[in-house]
Amino acid sequence: MKGKVRLTIADSVAHVTLSHPGKLNAMSRVMWQELREVFEAIQQDAALRCVLLAGEEGNFCAGGDISEYAAFRFEESSLRQFHDELVWGGLQAVLDCDVPIVVQIEGACMGAGLEIASCCDLRLAGASAKFGAPIAKLGFPMAPRELALVMCAAGELTAREMLLSAVVLDAQAVAQRGFLHRVVPDQDVADEAVMMASRVKRLAPQAARLNKQAFRALAHTQRALAATGSITNPYAYAASAEHREGVTAFVDKRSPQF
């Protein structure tokens, strides 16, 4: 099972569900491609007024599917292709969507999940949701464009804390830092997300799409500035011993020795 990104449409709302049973909806390579295809289809549907994005079975997304990593992460060209084409292709499709996106966050929202949530417009979380990007434990950094995305959405201080100390924050903490619009009791999060989507869909759809285009133009400038720098070869670490040890240790269920 490589996971699935499902799309259903009901009453002008597109319901997008991340599904990877047994892996807390971790994003596989197949799922990144499907995320792109689903949001490109949504962008082309003029009848849609809102997107409700959620994970399955009480979790949003625990990150990437690490069981796949050994097949491509240790060679620079395949690592570059994964981040610059596959992952960013999915994220860019979400960012390019003119339809307002409500994200329902439950349980784990880590790494890839944090990046996907950063692309959404209205973020709602259950009280027990957890947020972070503890990939330092796996021996690799966040790709520059993905880092710029998270930094602009969650804030520079939060991004530094998550990446440099592998801290995991609760919903109240990230809400206080401006990443979430609302935190509600776990048992209410699904109903509250539906209510939020219903509120959005009742408003003027053309105005919403024009606002999304303006937000995107302004955010693009901000992210471009954040990503500008002297990182000329961000994937040169692919074959490093540290990278291999971090991923291998996770798969082997042991502590890495850095």
Secondary structure, DSSP 8 states (H G I E B T S, - for coil): ---EEEEEEETTEEEEEEE-TTTTT-B-HHHHHHHHHHHHHHHT-TT--EEEEEESTT-SB-SB-GGGGGGTTTSHHHHHHIIIIIIHHHHHHHHT--S-EEEEE-SEEETHHHHHHHT-SEEEEETT-EEE--GGGGT----HHHHHHHHHHH-HHHHHHHHHH--EEEHHHHHHTTS-SEEE-GGGHHHHHHHHHHHHHTS-HHHHHHHHHHHHHHHHHHHHHHH-SS-S-TTTTTT-HHHHHHHHHHHTTS----
